[in-house]
Amino acid sequence: MEILELLQQAAPTLAKGVGYTLLFALASMLGGLVLGFVLAVARIVPWRPIHWPAAIYVSMMRGTPLLVQIFVVYYGLPGMGIEFSPLTAGVLTLSLNASAYLSESLRGTILGVTRGQWNAAFSVGLTYFQTLRYIIVPQAVRIAVPSMSNTLISLIKDTSLVSVITVTELMLATKEVIAVTFRPLPLYVAAAAIYWMLSLCFEALQHRLEKKLGKAHEI
């Protein structure tokens, strides 16, 4: 009963943290998808002045820790006169980080579409970008759903890192309750359970989306 009372006491603060966690994850996924698509296209077009900067960006974002990237955006950029609120800095950094991984998922699936699809589109007079938009990308997105969903699930967990810039997402909310109650074990276990439940919910959405897209392409 003591643990139940503790969780009941912590529930409002944890619920607020869950709200921020979902906000960070969904906003970062949206921003990451937009930038990730641009990066994926930049890496497959046959123009080196576009290809190499995108490749370097993806390598840099994938090759450095997310925590370091958060520090650079929130603490480092103000030295250059560029300042962000903690919420904006968190969403921006997660979006930039996610875009690198999403671009690789999209690039792989775009390249996985057979060359015959391109040739058929060119034969009926479509341009390179028309073929990409109307023929290739719709097929690639369907194939990329599992890997993109994995990125979203990872984002849910990665939001815990923005607690270092004083954003009250789930992890920082948990620490605030612990500072008052001095009961770390049950509260950290509760936070872990919440992260797990959020991940399960998005896994269920992923499976439903895969089935829906699969039915749309059944012969």
N, C-alpha and C positions, 0 to 999 in steps of 0.2 A: 504493500500500500504506500510505503514511503516513496518508492520509485515512481509510482503512478502520480502521486501528488507533485513530485519534482517535475515530471514531464508535463503535467497540467500547468504548472507554474511557468515552465519554459515555452509552452506552445505558442503564445502570441509572438514572442521574439523570434522563435524558429520559423514561424509562418512568414514573418516579414523577410527573413533571410532567404527562404525558399522563393519568394516573389522576386527578389533581386537576382537570385541564381537563374531562374527561368528567363528573366529579362536579359541578362548577360548572354546566356546560351543562345536564345533565339535571335537577338539582335546581331550577335557575332556571327551566327550561321548565315543570316541574310547578307550581312556585309561581306563575309568570306566567300559566299557563293558568287556575288557580283564581281568582286575583284579576282576570285579564283577562275571564273570563266574567261575574263580578259587575259589573265596570265596563261591559261591553257591555250587560247587561240594564239597568243603572242609566241608561244613556244613551238607551235606547229607550222606557222606561216613560213614560207621560204625566204624571209628577209632577215639577214643577220643583225642589222642595226636594231631590230625589234626583238629578235630571238635571244641574244646574249644578255641584255639587261634583265629580261624576265627570268632567265635561267640563273643568273647570279642572285637575284632577289629570292627566288625559291630556295636556293642552296643556303643562303644566309639565314632565312627564317627557320628552316628545318634544322640547321646546324647549330643554333644557339638556344639556350634554355629560355622558356617562356618567361620565367621569373626575371631574367636579365632584361628581356625586352620590355617588360612592365616598368622596371626601374628606369630604363633609357627614356621611355615615353613620358613617364610622370615626373621623374626627378632630373633627368638629363636635359630634355628639350627646353625647360624654362631657362636654362643657361644661355640658350640661343634666342630667347624672347618668345618662345612658343609654349603656352601654358594651357593645360586642360584640367577640368574638374576631375575628381577621382572616378566618377561614373563614366564620363566621356573617355578618359584615358584607358579605363578597363575595357570598355566595349571596342575601342579603336585597336588596342593591342591584341585582343583576342581575335578580332576580325582579320588583322594583318597576319597573324600566326595561322589561323585556320585557312586563309586563302591559299597559302603555300601548299598545304596538304590537299585541299580540295582541287587545286589546279592540277596536281599530279593524278588524282583520281579521274578527273575529266579528260585530261590529256591522254591517259592510257586507254580510256574507253573510246575516245574519238579516233585514235590510231588503230583501235581494234576493229572498227567498221571496215569491211572489205573494200579494197580498191575498186572493185566493180561498181559499187554504189556511186563513187565519185565519177567514174567514167560514164555511167549511165546518165547521171545528171548533166555532165558536160555535153553529152551527145544531144540532149534536148534543148541546149542553149542556156542553161543556168550558169551564172558566174560562180567564182570560187566561194564568195561569201553567201550567195543564195543557196548554194549546195550545202554549205556548212549549217546555215540557219534552218532550212526546211527539210533536209534529208539526213544529215549526219548527226547533228546535235540531239534531235528527238530520240534517236536510237541510242546514242551514247548516254544520255541522262538516265534512261531506263536501266541500262546495264550498271551505271555508277551508283544507283540508289543504295545498295548495301554499304559500300565504302563511304559514301557521304553520310549515311546514318551513323556509322561508326565515329566519324569526326564529330557529329553533333553530340553523341554520348560522351566522347572525350571532352568536349567543351563544357558539359555539365560538371564534370569533375575538375577541369582546369579553372573554373570560376573561383575555386577555393583560394587560388593564388592571388586574386585581386584583394584579398583581405589585408595584404601588406600595404595597400595604399588607402586603408581606412574605409573601404566600402563594406557596408553591413550586409554581405551576402551570408549564406548559411554558415560557413565556417566561423566568420567573425561574430555572427550572432550567437553561435554556440559558445565561443570564448567569453562573450559578455555575460552569458548566464552562468558559466563556470566561475567567473570572477566574483559573482554574488553568492552562489550556492556552495562552492568548493566541492563539487561532485563531478569530477571530470569523466570518470569511466562511463556511467550510464548516459551522459549527455553526448560524449563522442560516439558511443555505440548508436544512439538515436540519430545523430547526424549521418553516420555511415548508412543506417537503414533508410534514411530519407533519400540520400544520393542513389542508393540501390533501387528504391521504388521509382524514382524519376527515370533512371536508366531503363527499368523494365517497361515503363509506360512508352518511352520512345522506341524501344525494341518492338513493342506490339504495333505501334504506328508504322514502323518500318515494314513489318511483315504484311500488314494490310495494304500498304502502298505497293509492295512488290507483287502481291496477288492481283491487285487492280490493274497495274501496268502489264502484268503477264497476260491477263485475260484480254486486254485490248490488242495484244499482238498475237493471239492464238489464231491458227488457221482453221 
